[in-house]
Amino acid sequence: MNGETCESRPAHRTSAGVRPRLAAIRAALVAGMLAGAGILTGTPGGVFDPSRKPQRPAYSPESSGTLAAPQHRVRRHLPKADAAGNLAQRVSHHRFPKLANELQGYFPDLGVLAEAADWDVLVVDAELAVNLPEYLGAMGSLRTRNPNLVILTYFSAADFIPGDLATIRAGFAGGLDDGWFMKDTSGHRFTLFQLTPESWTEMLNLTTGVNAFMPAYLQQAVLVTGLTDGIYYDWINDDISWLNHRTDVPCGPPDIDNDGLAEPDAELNTLWKQGTAALLTNSRNAFPAGTIVFGNGGWVTGDTYDALLNGMMIEQFLEGESLGENFGWSAVMRAYADHASGGQQPNLSFVMANRDTRGEFAFMRFALASTLMFDGYFCFTNRSGVYGSAWWYDEYAVNLQIGTAERALDRKGFLGPALGEAFNAFNTQEKLRDALAAGGTRPEQLVWRREFANGVVLVNPSPSSVHVDLAGSLRKILGTADPTFNTGELLSSITLAPRSGVILLR
């Protein structure tokens, strides 16, 4: 691997716009992962030759020496055919509220990891296939505890950490060609996230051969072990035009087609989407049939890739709403509705909501109730640092015989199947999906209700308190985590606070 990074320049100038804020958050997460794992970072060597004609080399599995094996003996824990083929059966046991979690880091806290088996979908780093294989796979401790758990492994589709010594990452780095990195208009590698004052991640150019090399490598290094149900790609975005306007990086603007010029925003997005679609298509071709291919699109990403994926994650629910209606409740729910209803089966789309203390019960219920308006999974975890929480709430598992919150696998999914679409709590004929499809922000001014076999979910995204007649008697959960709200009382009506939600039992 050769090439040089952008020359050092001050990197702390103010950056305007939406994505830089998310970039800063993700940079902090990456830095935290490295610190927690004791991984060293540095700047790769090599000399960039400005006279060399820019190339966009293709990857071919037959190319000699291109696909570098990871520097370890691959542990193949291939399950029996019936175990490998039971993914659909496992997913069929996931009932509402369906739960997802993401634990970042190459060596997550083992106590938290063990607890995370109680969720329905768990995302862990690809390095765990090497570092903690005994936890993964059909015979691993996680699925021994919860046989219906689906395990996905994280890998960034867009950037690379120079000098990362972790086994899977180091093997990946060994096969990278300099022409597969995103360059700036001066021909230097484009830096994406700042890790330390002197080091940055380097961005990959998905319009190049890396879009075939990456899935081929992940198949060889991770999926062949049989320890995971699929790959969770970070950075499956449909808009990277904000990179043209960053002032907080020691680089010029990206040059995605290597012609020495920055592409206009629309062209940059078009080429990036083509490259990302190629990555996902190549993943489908390289991975075994039935492998989950999942994407993280950040705060809001459209339906560009839904048909190629088994779902998308909405990251940090409503984190960007202060930036305008394009990141408000209606916009986020519109994207989520598309992700949860489109794509390939099984669809594991989920909403991640974040706060830095477990006790943010009201926001958790608001985000959970919003998620339950459609068919996805729900994740609530810490906001700062590495995602690494296994917080459990009253609303996650309930003993229906007595209406009491109870942490047990056989008490999960207590709401049962949904009985229909979410609708306006004051007009049963108006469906939330239709209101969102109409555009605008009207949906976030109303109260929405969805009926389940064993309960009702209400969400009020509006800035005002709203009194709702329940058209019958429903009961609050009798809780232990938040007994002040979850009182177990019988109700015929309820006043919903602004931006709130509730699960009520029949």
N, C-alpha and C positions, 0 to 999 in steps of 0.2 A: 504494500500500500504506500503510495507516495502522494505528494501534494502538500501545500501549505495552507494554513488558516489565514484569515484576514489579519492584517497587521494590527498591532495593539493601538487602540485609541480609547479616549475616555468613554466609559460605558454606562454612565449614570445620568445621562440627560433624560429629561422628562419625555415620556412617550404617550401620545394621545391615542384614543380609540379603544375599541372593545378588546380585541385579542391580546394586546400587550399585557393587560391585567391578568388574563388567564395564563399567559406565558409566564408571568412572574410567579403565579401560584404553582404552576407545574415545575418550574425551575427549582422552587423550594422543595417540592416533593422529591425530585430527582436527587438533589443535594442531600436530602435527608436519607434517602435510600442508600446512597453511597457511604455516608457517614456511618449509618447503622451497620453496614456490611463490611466496613473497613477497606473499601475499594479505593485504590489510588487513581488519580487522574493526571493526565499530562498532555502535552501537545505532540502529535505524531511527527516523526521526522520526515525527511524527503524534501526535494527541491521542486518548485513549480517552474516549468519551462514556458514562458509566455509566447515563445515562438511556435510551440506545438499546436497543431490544429486541434480545436476542441472536438472531442469525440463523445459519442453516446453509445458505448459498446453494448452489444446484446449479450445476454447470458444464455448459454446452452448447457443442458445437463451433460452433454458429451465433451464440453470444453475441458481439456486436460488441465488439472491443477486449479480450477476455478472454485470448485465447491470444497472448501476446507472442512475437514471433520473436526468436531470439537475435541479439545485436548483432554479427553478422558475416555475411559472405556464405557460406551453407552450401555446402560443397564436396560435390557429389554424385559419388561414385565408384561408381556402381551397377555391379556386376559383370554379366557376361552371365548369361542364365538358367541355363545349365548349371553355372556357378560358384556361383550363389546357391542352386541346388537340390542341391548336393552335400554338405550338412551330414551327412546320414545316412551317406553314403559315407565321409566323413572319420572319423566316430565309429566306423565299423565296423573301421577300422584300429587302434583303440586296444586294446591287449592288456595283460594284467597283468604287472607292476604298472602301473596307469594313473596318470598324474601330473597334478596341477593346481598352479597357482601364482597368487598375487595380488600385484600390485605397486601400491601406493597412491601417491598424489601426482599433481599436475597435470603435473609434469615429472620423471618417474622417471629415475634414472641410466641413460644410454643404453647403457652396457656391459652392465648387468644386464638391461635390457629386451631387448637382442639375444640374450643367453644364454637368456632365458626362453622363447624360441621352441622350445626343445628339449622343453618339457613338452607335454602333450596338450591341456590346457585352461588358458587364461590370462585372468585378470581384471585389467583396467586401468580407470583412471578415465574417465568419460564425456568429460572435457575433452580427452583425447588425440585425439578426433575432430577437434578444432580445432588443438590444439597440435602433434601429431605424426601427421598423417594418413598420411604416407608409410610408417609402420610397420604400418598396419592394412589390412584388406581383402584380397581375393583376390590383388591385385597388390602388396601391401605387403611390406616386407622381412621381416616375421616369418613370413608364410606362404610367402614365397619360400624361406626357409631350411627351414621345416617345413610342407609342403603340407597336412598333416592336423591342423594346429593349429585349435582352436576358440577364438575371442576373444569375451569378454563384457565389457560396460562397466558400471562401478559407479555406482550412484546411491542415495542414502539415501531410503528411503520415509517416514521419520519425523521428520526434523529439517532445519533450514535454518540456514545461517550468515549472520547479518545483516552486510551490507556486503561479502559475498564478491564480488569483482570478476571472477572467472573467467568466461569467456564463456558457457558453458552454464548455470552457476549464476545469473549475472546475468540472463540471458534468462528463466529460470524464475522468479526473484524478481519480475520485472516483471509477471508475470501473476497473482501471488498476491492473493487477496482476504483482508482481515483476518479474515473469518469462517471461513477455512479453517485458522487456527492453533488449536492446543489452548490453552484458557484455564484459569486457575486459578479457584477459587471466588470471587475478587474481580473476575473479568473481565479480568485481566491475562494477557498471553501466558505460557504455561508454558515455563520454561527447562529444558533437558535436560542438556547436557554443558557443563562449564566449560572454556573455552579459555584465558583469562587471568584474573587476579584480578577484572577488571571485565567480562568478556564471556562470554556463553554462547550455545550454539545454541538455537534456538527450535523447539519441537515442533509438528509438523503434526497435524491432527485428521483421521484417515483416514475418519471417518464423514461428512465433508463433501464438497463438490464437488471438493476436491483429489484425490480418488480417481479422478476422470475426467480432470481437467486434467493431472495428472502424466504418465500414459501418452500422452495426446494430444501434449503438449509433447515428450516423449522421441522419439516417432515423427517429429515435425517437425524436431527439432534434432539428433538422433543417428542414428536408424535409417535415415532417408532417404538418408544418405550411403552406405549399403552397406558401411561399414567394419567393422561388428561383427555377430556372429551373434546377439546378444541382450542383454538387460538383466539385470544382477545387482542386485537390490534388497537393500540392507541393511535390517535391522530388520523382518524378517518373523517376528514373535514372536506367540505365543499367550497370553502372560501378561505384562501390564504392571501387575499389581496392586501390585507393589513401589513404584510411583510414589506410591501413597497413603501410604506410610510413610517416605518420604525426609525427612531433616532436614538435608541438605547442599545444598539449593537455596534461592535467595532468592524462593521462591514458596509459595503455599498448595498444597493437593492439586489434581490435575487435575479439571476439570468437563467431562466429555466430551460431555454433552448440553446444556450451557449453561443449566442451570436454577438456577445459583447454589449448588448443593449437590454435595458429593463423592459419587460413586457408591460403593456397597459393592464390595469386591474382585471378586466374581463378576460383577456387572453391568458393571463397568468392562471386565473381560476379554471378556465377551460382545459388548459394543458394539465394542470394538477389533477383535475377530476378524471381526465382520461388515464393518467398514470395510476391513480388510485383504483379505478375500475379494473385496470390491467392487473394490478397486484391481487385484487380479490378474485378475479377470474382465474389467474394462475394458481391461486391458493386452492380453488375448487378442483383444479386439474391435478395439482401435486398431492393434495391430502387424500387419505382414504375416504371412500363414500361414507356419508353420514357424519363426517367431522364437522363440529360447530365452527363457523367463521363469524366472529363478532367484532363490532367496532365501537369505539368511543368517539363521539362527535363533539364533545365539549358541551357548552351551554345550549346551543341551538344549531342543529344541522338539518338540512332538508332531506327529502326522500331519495336523493340521487343514487344512493347505493343500496337501498332497502332490498331490492330484488336479488342482490348478490350475497346478502347476509342473513344470519339467523338472529338478527336483532341489533339494536344500537343502545348505548347508554346516554341518557341525559345527565351530564355531570354538573354537580353543585347547583341544584334546583334554585332558580331565581337569583343566582349570584350576580347576574348582569343587569337586573331590571332597572337599576338607577340610570342606566345608559339609554333608556328609551323603550318604547313599546315593542320593538323587535326582540326584546329579551324579557318581556313581561309574561305574566301568567298565561295569557291567551296564546302568545307566540310559542312559548315552551310547550304548552299542552297540545298545540296544533302539530308540532314536530313529534311529540311523544305519541299522539294518536296515529300518525302515519307509521312510525317505527313499529308500534305494537300490533298493527293490523296488517302490515305488508310483510314482504320478505319470505324467506324459506322457513319451513317447519323443521324442528320446533323453534318457535320464536321466543327468545329469552330477553327481549328488551326490558331495560329497567331504568328507573329514575333514582339517581343518587342525590340525597339532600344532606347538608352538612352544617354542623355547629361544633364548637370546641368544648362543650360540656354535655354530658349525658342528660342533664336535667332540663333541656329545652323542649319540654313535653308539648307545648302548644304548637311550636313550629313543626315538630315531628308529626303530630296528628294532622296538621294542615297539608304537609307534603304527602303523607300516607293516604289521606282521603283523596287528594288530587290524583295520585297514582291509581287508586282503585276505581276511578272513573273510566279507565280502560283496562286492558288485560295484562299489563306488564307486572314486573317484579319491583320491589321497593328496597332501597338501601339507605340507611341513616348512619353516618359515620362522622369522624372528626374532620374539621376543615383544614387546620394547620398541620404542616409536617406530613409525614408519611401516613397514608390511610392505613389504620391499624387498630380499629376498634371492633368489639363484639358486644355492642350495647343491645340489651334486650328490653322490650317494652310490653306493657299490659296488652297492647293491641296485637301482639305477635302470636299468642296462643291462649285459648280460653277453654275451660271446661264448661261445655254448654249445659250440662245437667244442673249446675249450680250457678252458672254465669260468672265464674271467678277466673281471673287471669291465673294461668298455671303453665310454667315452663316445662313442656314435655313434647316430644315429637308427635305423639298421637293426639295432642291438643292443637297442633298447628292446622292451618287451613280451615278454621272453624266456621268461616262465613259460607263455605261450600261454593257451588257454582253460581255465577251471575245469572239472574233471571231475565236480563235484557240490557239495553243501552242506558247510559246515564241520561237523565232528562231534567228539565227545568222544574224545580221543586214547586213552582206555582203554575206550571203549564205542562202537563204530562205529555203533550203532543210535540213539544220542542225538544229535540235531541241535542246533546252537547256536541256530538260529532258534526252535525249540520251547522250549528252556530259557529263552530270553529272554522269550518270550511268556507263560511261566508266572509271570513276575514275580519279585520278590525279588532277592537278591544271590548266589544259588548259582552262577550262571555264572562269576563272577569267582574262584571257589575251584577251578576246574578248568583243565585244559590242553585246548586246541582245535586241531584239525588240518584243513587243507584241501588237497585234491589238485588239482594242475594238470598239464597235459600234459607239462611239462618240469621239474616240481619239486614240492616239498611246503613248506607254510608251517605253522609251529607258533607258538602264542602261549600264554604262561603269565601270566595276569593276577593270579595268587594271590600272597600274601606269602611263599611258601615255594619253595625249590628243588625241582624235580621231575625225576626221571630217566625218560626215555621211550625205549622200544624202538622203533626205526624200522621194524621188520618188513622189513628189506632194507637194502641199501647205498645211501646218499645222500652227496652231496659238498657241503661248504661252498664258497661262492664264493671264488675267489682274488682278494683285493681289493687296492686301492692306497690308498683313502681310510682304511680301517681294517684294515690287514693283520694286526694282532694278533688280531682276532676272525675275520676272513675269511681263513682260512689255506689254503683249498683242500683240506683233508684229507678222506679218505673215512671215513664213520662208519656204524656199525650201531646206535648208540644215542647219546643226547645228554642232558646234564643242563642243564635250563633254569633260569637264575637267576630269582629273584622278579621279576615284572613285566618279562618279556623276550619277545623273539620272534626268529625266525630263518627265513630262506629257504634251503632246501637243494635242490640240483640232482639230477636223476636221472642 
